[in-house]
Amino acid sequence: MKLVCLFLQPFKMAKKLCLGSALRRGSGQALLMASLVLSGCSSDKPAGWVGMKDEPAELTEFTATAKFKMRWFGYIGDSGENLLQPTLTKDAVYSVSGKGSLRRLDIATGRQRWHIESGYKISGGVGSGEGLVLIGSNKGDVLAYDENGKLRWMSKVSSEVLSVPQVADGVVMVRSGDGRIAGLDAADGKRIWVYERSTPALVVRSHAGVTIQRGVAFAGFAGGKLVAINIKNGEVLWETSVSQPRGNTELERISDITSNPVVDDEQVCAIAFQGRVACYDIAHGSPLWNREISSDKGMVLLRKFLYLSDAKGSVIVLDKTNGSAMWKNDQLFMRDITAPFVVMDFVVVGDKEGYLHGLSREDGSYAARIKLDGGAINASPIQLDDGLLVQTQSGSLYSLSIH
């Protein structure tokens, strides 16, 4: 599969799209498709796309009922246009910059333990597990280090690595920009299996990876497909459609799953851009419920509830058993917020202006707010003890608590 990518400039907060073309399709056809897409931008646009008149909401004053507190801070290097995030082991934080600077930090203090220049432009990472620290490059290189910073192996996948490599049961799973998923041997990086599928004519460039649960990798794809894969051999266990493409133009028919599925012991849920959110029985893929919500950010499934950020910046909480809405906060309209992160009594999201917003887990009202270094917060915070860890696009790493 050959991909030709472009930005749709008429949109103020543009999505990057890729034109998928079969190996034997001529370049003239790809260019014709590009011109058709661009010409379509100036006319009617599909629901969920951001136009010039859709200005981000201004932040309003509120009475704080909680406060973010910084525990430690570190600088790890600019992420560039990539969605990079740190990873944790028992006693360390690993982070990487877009230019390939990989660092190990003390989990309690943020003090740097070692620093490696990988020599690659990094577009995916950091992943960790089974004694490995994993990063991927914009040329499809996969690098595996041990926890002391020694390079264990290098491997190659079919195109740029846009998501965090995952490892479980001796298999490293790497998703590349062309939609393929490669299963690599965690011992030496040799390829065990590859999963691939056909790609629609036009797709959103996605940082979606895989979510692993009990030996199964769950992954969403362009066209709204959700697949369960045996991580040992790449066998497809089941496949279903979260959302069906619809509309008259290629833009309107985009219905891609651009974030990781979320799972618990009972069900798996996924959400599509310009589509819907749906949950399925984890064993067989049998549908449980669905409802119309568009998102390119992602979700969190925790106990009884599904927390998500929709395409227009609303934070929504649904009952996981039937999809009914518990509450919705739409005060962050078009601020390009992250997927939610749930910690203690709060739901936390970051935005493009570098703010962290803490919402009440009970009703979604504002509880706390802090501005970090001003760099965009593109990746959702991750859990660090009873607090959170946040990496900004401009290269800062913050350990925070909220009380």
Backbone hydrogen bonds, N-H to C=O, Kabsch-Sander energy under -0.5 kcal/mol:
donor,donor_aa,acceptor,acceptor_aa,energy
2,K,21,S,-1.8
4,V,19,L,-2.5
5,C,3,L,-0.5
6,L,17,L,-2.9
8,L,15,K,-1.0
9,Q,7,F,-1.2
11,F,8,L,-1.4
14,A,11,F,-0.7
14,A,12,K,-0.6
17,L,6,L,-2.4
17,L,15,K,-0.6
18,C,203,V,-3.3
19,L,4,V,-4.2
20,G,18,C,-0.7
20,G,201,A,-1.9
21,S,2,K,-2.3
25,R,22,A,-1.8
29,Q,26,G,-0.6
30,A,26,G,-1.3
31,L,27,S,-2.5
32,L,28,G,-2.1
33,M,29,Q,-2.4
34,A,30,A,-2.2
35,S,31,L,-2.3
36,L,32,L,-2.1
37,V,33,M,-2.4
38,L,34,A,-2.5
39,S,35,S,-2.4
40,G,36,L,-1.7
41,C,37,V,-0.8
41,C,38,L,-0.8
42,S,38,L,-0.5
42,S,39,S,-0.8
43,S,40,G,-1.0
49,W,46,P,-1.7
51,G,49,W,-0.6
54,D,51,G,-1.4
55,E,53,K,-1.7
57,A,333,F,-2.9
64,A,62,F,-0.8
65,T,367,A,-1.5
66,A,367,A,-1.8
69,K,401,S,-2.7
71,R,399,S,-3.4
72,W,399,S,-1.3
74,G,397,L,-2.3
76,I,74,G,-0.5
76,I,395,G,-3.4
77,G,395,G,-1.0
79,S,393,Q,-2.8
80,G,393,Q,-0.7
82,N,79,S,-1.4
84,L,82,N,-1.4
85,Q,125,G,-2.1
87,T,94,Y,-2.1
89,T,92,A,-2.4
93,V,105,L,-2.5
94,Y,87,T,-2.6
95,S,103,R,-1.9
97,S,101,S,-1.2
98,G,78,D,-2.8
99,K,78,D,-0.5
100,G,97,S,-1.7
102,L,100,G,-0.8
102,L,116,I,-2.8
103,R,95,S,-2.7
104,R,114,W,-2.3
105,L,93,V,-3.1
106,D,111,R,-2.8
107,I,91,D,-1.4
110,G,106,D,-2.5
113,R,104,R,-3.5
114,W,104,R,-1.2
116,I,102,L,-3.0
118,S,100,G,-2.6
118,S,116,I,-0.8
122,I,98,G,-1.5
122,I,120,Y,-0.7
123,S,136,G,-2.1
124,G,136,G,-2.0
126,V,134,L,-0.6
127,G,134,L,-2.6
129,G,132,L,-1.7
132,L,129,G,-1.9
133,V,145,Y,-2.5
134,L,127,G,-3.3
135,I,143,L,-1.9
136,G,124,G,-3.1
137,S,141,D,-2.6
138,N,121,K,-2.0
140,G,137,S,-1.3
142,V,155,S,-2.7
143,L,135,I,-2.6
144,A,153,W,-2.5
145,Y,133,V,-2.8
145,Y,143,L,-0.5
146,D,150,K,-2.6
147,E,131,G,-0.5
149,G,146,D,-2.0
152,R,144,A,-3.1
153,W,144,A,-1.5
155,S,142,V,-2.3
157,V,140,G,-2.9
161,V,137,S,-2.4
162,L,160,E,-0.7
162,L,175,R,-0.8
163,S,175,R,-0.7
166,Q,173,M,-2.4
168,A,171,V,-2.2
171,V,168,A,-1.9
172,V,184,L,-3.1
173,M,166,Q,-3.6
173,M,171,V,-0.6
174,V,172,V,-0.5
174,V,182,A,-2.4
176,S,180,R,-2.4
177,G,160,E,-2.6
179,G,176,S,-2.1
181,I,195,Y,-2.5
182,A,174,V,-2.9
183,G,193,W,-3.0
184,L,172,V,-3.3
184,L,182,A,-0.6
185,D,190,K,-3.1
186,A,170,G,-2.5
189,G,185,D,-3.2
192,I,183,G,-3.5
193,W,183,G,-1.5
195,Y,181,I,-3.2
203,V,18,C,-2.6
205,R,16,K,-3.3
207,H,258,T,-0.6
211,T,218,F,-2.2
213,Q,216,V,-2.6
216,V,213,Q,-1.2
217,A,229,I,-3.0
218,F,211,T,-3.2
218,F,216,V,-0.5
219,A,227,V,-2.2
221,F,225,K,-2.5
224,G,221,F,-1.2
225,K,222,A,-0.6
226,L,240,T,-2.8
227,V,219,A,-2.7
228,A,238,W,-2.6
229,I,217,A,-2.8
230,N,235,E,-3.1
231,I,215,G,-2.0
231,I,229,I,-0.5
234,G,230,N,-2.5
237,L,228,A,-3.0
237,L,235,E,-0.6
238,W,228,A,-1.1
240,T,226,L,-2.5
242,V,224,G,-3.3
242,V,240,T,-0.6
243,S,224,G,-1.0
246,R,252,E,-0.5
253,R,249,T,-1.6
254,I,251,L,-1.1
257,I,221,F,-1.7
258,T,256,D,-0.9
262,V,269,C,-2.5
264,D,267,Q,-1.9
268,V,280,Y,-2.2
269,C,262,V,-2.8
270,A,278,A,-2.2
272,A,276,R,-1.8
273,F,256,D,-3.2
275,G,272,A,-1.3
277,V,291,R,-2.5
278,A,270,A,-2.4
279,C,289,W,-2.3
280,Y,268,V,-2.7
281,D,286,S,-3.0
282,I,266,E,-2.0
285,G,281,D,-2.2
288,L,279,C,-2.7
289,W,279,C,-1.2
291,R,277,V,-2.3
293,I,291,R,-0.9
295,S,272,A,-1.2
297,K,309,S,-0.6
298,G,309,S,-0.6
300,V,307,Y,-2.5
302,L,300,V,-0.6
302,L,305,F,-2.6
305,F,302,L,-2.4
306,L,318,L,-2.6
307,Y,300,V,-3.2
307,Y,305,F,-0.5
308,L,316,I,-2.6
309,S,298,G,-1.4
310,D,314,S,-2.6
311,A,294,S,-2.8
313,G,310,D,-1.6
315,V,329,N,-2.6
316,I,308,L,-2.9
316,I,314,S,-0.5
317,V,327,W,-2.3
318,L,306,L,-2.8
319,D,324,S,-2.9
320,K,304,K,-2.6
322,N,319,D,-0.7
323,G,319,D,-2.9
326,M,317,V,-3.4
327,W,317,V,-1.0
329,N,315,V,-2.8
330,D,328,K,-0.5
333,F,330,D,-0.8
334,M,312,K,-2.6
335,R,332,L,-2.0
338,T,350,G,-2.0
341,F,348,V,-1.9
343,V,341,F,-0.5
343,V,346,F,-2.2
346,F,343,V,-2.3
347,V,359,L,-2.3
348,V,341,F,-3.7
349,V,357,H,-1.8
351,D,355,Y,-1.5
352,K,335,R,-1.9
354,G,351,D,-1.6
356,L,370,I,-3.0
357,H,349,V,-3.1
358,G,368,A,-3.2
359,L,347,V,-3.0
359,L,357,H,-0.6
360,S,365,S,-3.2
361,R,345,D,-2.5
364,G,360,S,-2.2
367,A,358,G,-3.0
368,A,358,G,-1.9
370,I,356,L,-2.0
372,L,354,G,-2.7
372,L,370,I,-0.5
377,I,351,D,-2.1
378,N,376,A,-0.8
382,I,389,L,-2.0
384,L,387,G,-1.6
387,G,384,L,-2.6
388,L,400,L,-2.7
389,L,382,I,-2.3
390,V,398,Y,-2.4
392,T,396,S,-2.5
393,Q,376,A,-3.1
395,G,392,T,-1.6
397,L,74,G,-3.2
398,Y,390,V,-2.7
399,S,72,W,-2.6
400,L,388,L,-2.8
400,L,398,Y,-0.6
401,S,69,K,-2.4
403,H,67,K,-1.9
